[in-house]
């Protein structure tokens, strides 16, 4: 059987690495020194800064040191954990040609000149766009350590970068950090961004951008969980002319409160609590969160109708619905003490019956139940019958209610004639 013969190896053999395969040592300090030297020669001439950055990219490795480059342009040097500048190296560790060295009394024209520097740089070197977005998220985490005046300058630039789409609006969500939220730093910074955007492009543009990026659904997370903080939030927005954005916050707060109310109700019903006890809890919560009765009664309807497993047969589901709803007439009645609440409930029933085909013929029976148990009055039923509040399925439901409405009208006429004869 033949055996493999090992090939002889020369001792002391050296393998030469090709020059193109040699890895250059990572040297952010050397990169910083080169950039600072170039920027310092520009003397805050924005055209000169742009020309220098354009040409320097041919010699310096922006792809590798992009984070350092943006640190220098924003803060003047390389940022290290804690938001301070690195002091490594023998050369100057900071340049005056940076955003943080702009006048403390904000000059929007100067800030827009800096905006153009970044736009031109990233237009020339497209690969820097993603690096820049990641860099902004990192820098926003350092806002706690920056001087208040530097935080303000950064907020102006963030408003400009987000509005020109250099940075996504969602980048500000990194501020949703427990330490920044607790100290109101996150909220203060966000308000500054909103304020400068509103001042530059108008509140309508800001409102549209917030809606488009779904930022309004995150506004609550910037507010520490206390009444004082909510009051602070509202006052700060009003003082900065951001009432329209405050409305978004209030709407979101209301939406969250309504969800909590629905959970409270569902839990109370599941635990078998007495309806009187549930009514007291709902009224206290609604008063605290400014939820009106006409809104609460619709939440009650949705919650109550979610409880059973409904029969699939149209001829059986009507009786099932009436039996089920009869148990909760006390609960409904507690929140239908006004015409608006009664009408809201009636329209909610109409909407439900139209959206769920098996309930199409149950509408009249449900309204009759509510009439007999004083949940909905005859005045509201007649008002609904005569006026077009919701056209969905209206003709069919009007047809169902025709005989009952005629009976109500005749009874009303007889009552009027009896009163006049007396």
Helices and strands as residue ranges (DSSP letters): G 19-21, H 28-40, H 46-56, H 62-75, E 79-80, E 84-85, G 99-101, H 108-124, H 128-140, G 143-145, H 148-163, G 169-175, H 178-182, H 185-201, H 203-212, G 215-222, H 227-239, H 243-270, H 275-289, H 293-305, H 314-326, H 329-333, H 339-355, G 357-359, H 363-372, H 378-386, H 394-421
